[in-house]
């Protein structure tokens, strides 16, 4: 449990609260039982709820470490924001609390270092909640940039791949689509949470945080729209990929059919010759073998006539192809 105290207000950040911890905090800060239940079960949706003396926000972050087994798994961050305190709860350690602490320290050092730019807002419980939401939103920027580069690369390369690279492209499309689904799950409900928070803060006069929350909402809506756009690009690339494979399979099938057709044609020509030639073996007297070559040429002519007739009857298309190739040669 890490605590940041000042005179008033203060911020209490709790990591992995137990049932006993929540009972104590519930009595001290008068937290509603439904809020306690949401924090302990950690299966609630992202939302912003109003209670008599505080408002309760659930805003999901994620594990940014690519070497972790929980990479990109959601981390629920619960905030109980009152007028003089803010309580934050999360099941696993996360970097956003540390980033907000550094931001608070920078605000204190702004007067000493004029080159450091920081928002002029006063550190209040509402500002701390805004800073946490802002830091969670900013953490999605590297993932969005990575996804944009990958989607653009897939869209450009899907139609010019060699056959050996197609399996790798299918793997890349699967990983990109998995990242899109993960980002959609993490981002889809965040604009509604910020919108609810904006509506509540609009009831307060001269609320300077309202402008910054509207800026966060714009960023979230832009990221959600970009994710949906990337999903459409990947779907189109996948369709183009499948179409390219179908074209290649059709070409391969046509080549195989041509080879089989030529073999069939050769069989159509040679089988009748083989049948006629097989009538006379080496131990059978051939008609006219003692009278000259007339019988030989007659038998050859008969074989050619039979083969040509068979080709014309059963394979007329191949006869036209053979004639088209033979006529230029005869010229």
C-alpha positions in Angstrom: 0.0 0.0 0.0 1.4 3.3 -1.1 0.1 6.6 0.4 0.6 10.2 -0.6 -0.5 12.6 2.2 -0.9 16.3 2.2 -2.8 18.6 4.5 -6.0 18.3 2.5 -6.9 16.7 0.2 -4.9 13.4 0.0 -4.5 10.4 -2.3 -4.5 6.8 -1.1 -3.4 4.2 -3.6 -4.1 0.6 -2.7 -2.7 -2.5 -4.5 -4.5 -5.8 -4.2 -6.9 -4.9 -1.4 -8.1 -7.7 0.8 -11.6 -8.1 2.3 -10.4 -6.8 5.6 -8.8 -3.8 4.0 -12.0 -2.9 2.2 -14.1 -3.3 5.4 -11.8 -0.7 7.1 -11.8 1.7 4.2 -15.6 1.3 3.9 -16.1 2.4 7.5 -13.6 5.3 7.4 -14.6 6.8 4.0 -18.3 5.8 4.0 -18.0 3.8 0.8 -21.1 2.3 -0.6 -21.3 -1.6 -0.4 -21.9 -1.8 -4.2 -18.6 0.1 -4.7 -16.8 -2.3 -2.4 -18.3 -5.3 -4.2 -17.2 -3.9 -7.6 -13.6 -3.4 -6.3 -13.4 -6.9 -4.8 -14.9 -8.8 -7.6 -13.0 -6.8 -10.3 -15.4 -8.1 -13.1 -17.4 -4.9 -13.5 -17.5 -3.0 -16.7 -15.9 0.4 -17.2 -18.3 3.0 -15.8 -18.7 6.2 -13.8 -21.3 6.1 -11.0 -22.4 9.0 -8.8 -23.0 8.6 -5.0 -24.0 11.2 -2.4 -20.5 12.3 -1.4 -18.2 10.8 -4.1 -18.2 9.4 -7.6 -16.8 6.0 -8.5 -14.9 5.3 -11.8 -13.7 2.1 -13.3 -11.1 2.7 -16.1 -9.1 -0.3 -17.5 -5.4 -0.2 -18.3 -3.3 -3.0 -19.6 0.1 -4.7 -19.0 2.5 -3.0 -21.4 5.4 -5.4 -21.0 5.7 -7.6 -24.1 7.9 -10.1 -22.2 5.2 -10.7 -19.6 2.8 -13.6 -19.7 0.0 -11.1 -19.0 0.9 -8.8 -21.9 -2.1 -6.7 -23.0 -4.3 -8.2 -20.4 -6.6 -5.6 -18.9 -5.9 -4.1 -15.4 -9.0 -2.6 -13.8 -8.2 0.7 -12.0 -11.0 1.8 -9.6 -11.2 5.4 -8.3 -13.3 6.8 -5.5 -13.2 10.5 -5.8 -14.6 12.8 -3.1 -14.1 16.5 -2.4 -11.2 16.0 0.0 -9.7 12.7 -1.0 -9.2 10.2 -3.8 -8.8 6.4 -3.3 -7.5 4.2 -6.1 -7.5 0.4 -6.2 -5.9 -2.1 -8.6 -5.2 -5.8 -8.3 -1.7 -5.7 -9.9 1.1 -3.0 -9.9 0.8 -0.5 -12.7 2.9 2.4 -13.8 0.2 5.1 -14.1 0.3 6.0 -10.3 4.0 6.6 -10.5 3.6 8.7 -13.6 1.0 10.9 -12.0 3.2 11.3 -8.9 6.1 12.5 -11.2 3.6 14.8 -12.8 2.6 16.3 -9.4 6.3 16.8 -8.6 6.8 18.6 -11.9 3.9 20.9 -11.1 5.6 21.8 -7.9 8.9 22.4 -9.7 7.4 24.5 -12.5 8.1 27.8 -10.7 11.8 26.8 -10.3 12.2 25.5 -13.9 10.4 27.8 -16.3 11.1 25.6 -19.3 8.9 22.8 -17.9 5.3 23.1 -19.3 2.5 21.7 -17.2 -1.2 22.4 -17.0 -2.1 25.3 -14.7 -4.7 23.3 -12.8 -4.5 22.9 -9.0 -3.8 19.4 -7.7 -7.2 18.2 -6.4 -8.9 14.8 -6.2 -10.6 15.5 -9.5 -7.3 16.5 -11.1 -5.7 13.3 -9.9 -8.5 11.2 -11.4 -8.2 13.2 -14.6 -4.4 12.6 -14.6 -4.8 8.9 -14.2 -7.3 8.7 -17.0 -5.0 10.9 -19.2 -2.0 8.7 -18.5 -3.9 5.5 -19.3 -5.1 7.0 -22.5 -1.6 8.1 -23.5 -0.3 4.5 -22.9 -2.3 3.4 -26.0 -0.4 5.6 -28.3 2.6 3.3 -28.9 0.2 0.4 -29.6 -1.7 2.4 -32.1 1.4 3.5 -33.9 2.6 -0.1 -34.0 -0.7 -1.3 -35.3 -0.8 1.4 -38.0 2.6 0.4 -39.3 1.7 -3.2 -39.4 -1.6 -2.7 -41.1 -0.1 -0.4 -43.7 2.6 -3.0 -44.4 0.1 -5.8 -44.7 -2.1 -3.8 -47.1 0.9 -3.0 -49.4 2.5 -6.4 -49.4 -0.5 -8.8 -49.6 -0.8 -8.6 -53.4 2.9 -8.9 -54.3 4.0 -11.8 -52.2 5.9 -14.8 -53.4 4.4 -18.2 -52.7 7.1 -18.8 -50.0 6.0 -15.7 -48.1 2.3 -16.4 -48.0 2.4 -18.4 -44.7 4.2 -15.6 -43.0 1.7 -13.0 -44.2 -1.2 -15.1 -42.9 0.5 -15.2 -39.5 1.0 -11.4 -39.6 -2.6 -10.8 -40.4 -3.7 -13.1 -37.5 -1.5 -11.2 -35.0 -2.6 -7.9 -36.3 -6.3 -8.9 -36.0 -5.7 -10.2 -32.5 -4.2 -6.8 -31.5 -7.2 -5.1 -33.1 -9.6 -7.2 -31.1 -7.7 -6.5 -27.9 -7.6 -2.8 -28.5 -11.3 -2.8 -29.4 -12.1 -4.6 -26.1 -9.9 -2.1 -24.1 -11.1 1.1 -25.9 -14.7 0.6 -26.9 -16.3 1.7 -23.6 -13.8 4.3 -22.5 -15.5 7.3 -24.4 -18.7 6.5 -22.6 -17.0 6.7 -19.2 -15.4 10.0 -20.0 -18.7 11.3 -21.4 -20.4 10.4 -18.1 -17.7 12.1 -16.1 -18.0 15.2 -18.3 -21.8 15.3 -17.8 -21.3 15.2 -14.0 -18.6 17.9 -14.1 -20.8 20.2 -16.3 -23.0 20.7 -13.3 -20.2 22.4 -11.5 -19.5 26.1 -12.2 -16.1 27.1 -13.6 -14.7 23.6 -13.8 -11.4 23.9 -15.6 -10.9 20.1 -15.8 -13.9 19.9 -18.1 -11.8 21.1 -21.1 -9.1 18.5 -20.5 -11.6 15.7 -20.1 -13.1 16.8 -23.5 -9.7 16.5 -25.0 -9.3 13.0 -23.6 -12.7 12.1 -25.1 -11.6 13.3 -28.5 -8.4 11.2 -28.3 -10.4 8.1 -27.3 -13.0 8.5 -30.0 -10.2 9.0 -32.6 -8.4 5.8 -31.4 -11.7 3.8 -31.5 -12.4 5.0 -35.0 -8.8 4.2 -36.1 -9.1 0.7 -34.7 -12.3 0.1 -36.6 -10.6 1.4 -39.7 -7.7 -0.9 -39.2 -10.1 -3.8 -38.8 -11.7 -3.0 -42.2 -8.2 -2.8 -43.8 -7.2 -6.2 -42.4 -10.5 -7.7 -43.6 -9.9 -6.4 -47.1 -6.3 -7.6 -47.1 -7.5 -11.0 -45.9 -10.0 -11.1 -48.8 -7.3 -10.1 -51.3 -5.0 -12.7 -49.8 -7.6 -15.4 -50.3 -8.4 -14.2 -53.8 -4.7 -14.3 -54.7 -4.4 -17.9 -53.4 -7.5 -18.8 -55.4 -6.0 -17.3 -58.6 -2.8 -19.2 -58.0 -4.7 -22.5 -57.4 -6.7 -21.9 -60.5 -3.5 -21.4 -62.6 -2.0 -24.5 -61.1 -5.2 -26.5 -61.8 -5.3 -25.3 -65.4 -1.6 -26.3 -65.9 -2.4 -29.7 -64.5 -5.5 -30.1 -66.7 -3.5 -29.1 -69.8 -0.8 -31.7 -68.9 -3.4 -34.4 -68.4 -5.2 -33.4 -71.6 -2.0 -33.7 -73.6 -1.3 -37.1 -72.1 -4.9 -38.1 -73.0 -4.4 -36.9 -76.5 -1.2 -38.9 -76.9 -2.9 -41.9 -75.6 -5.8 -41.4 -78.1 -3.2 -41.3 -80.9 -0.9 -44.1 -79.8 -3.3 -46.7 -78.4 -4.9 -47.5 -81.8 -1.5 -47.8 -83.4 -0.4 -50.1 -80.6 -3.5 -52.2 -81.1 -3.0 -52.5 -84.9 0.7 -53.1 -84.4 0.1 -55.7 -81.8 -1.9 -57.9 -84.3 1.4 -58.9 -85.9 4.2 -60.1 -83.6 7.6 -61.4 -84.5 6.2 -64.9 -85.0 3.2 -63.9 -87.2 3.4 -63.5 -90.9 2.7 -59.9 -92.0 0.5 -59.7 -95.1 2.6 -58.7 -98.1 5.9 -59.1 -96.4 7.3 -60.8 -99.5 5.8 -58.5 -102.2 7.5 -55.2 -101.4 6.8 -52.1 -99.3 3.3 -51.5 -100.5 1.7 -53.4 -97.7 4.0 -51.6 -95.2 2.9 -48.2 -96.3 -0.7 -49.3 -96.5 -0.7 -50.5 -92.9 1.0 -47.2 -91.8 -1.6 -45.2 -93.7 -4.4 -47.2 -92.1 -2.9 -46.6 -88.7 -2.6 -42.9 -89.3 -6.2 -42.8 -90.6 -7.5 -44.6 -87.6 -5.6 -42.4 -85.2 -6.7 -39.2 -86.9 -10.3 -40.4 -87.1 -10.2 -41.3 -83.3 -8.7 -37.9 -82.5 -11.4 -36.1 -84.6 -14.2 -38.0 -83.0 -13.2 -38.0 -79.3 -10.7 -35.0 -79.0 -11.7 -32.4 -81.7 -10.4 -29.5 -79.6 -6.9 -31.0 -79.4 -7.0 -31.7 -83.1 -7.6 -28.1 -83.7 -4.7 -27.2 -81.4 -2.3 -29.6 -83.1 -3.4 -28.3 -86.5 -2.8 -24.7 -85.4 0.7 -25.6 -84.3 1.5 -27.7 -87.4 0.2 -25.3 -90.1 2.9 -22.6 -89.3 5.6 -25.3 -89.4 4.4 -26.5 -92.9 4.6 -23.0 -94.2 
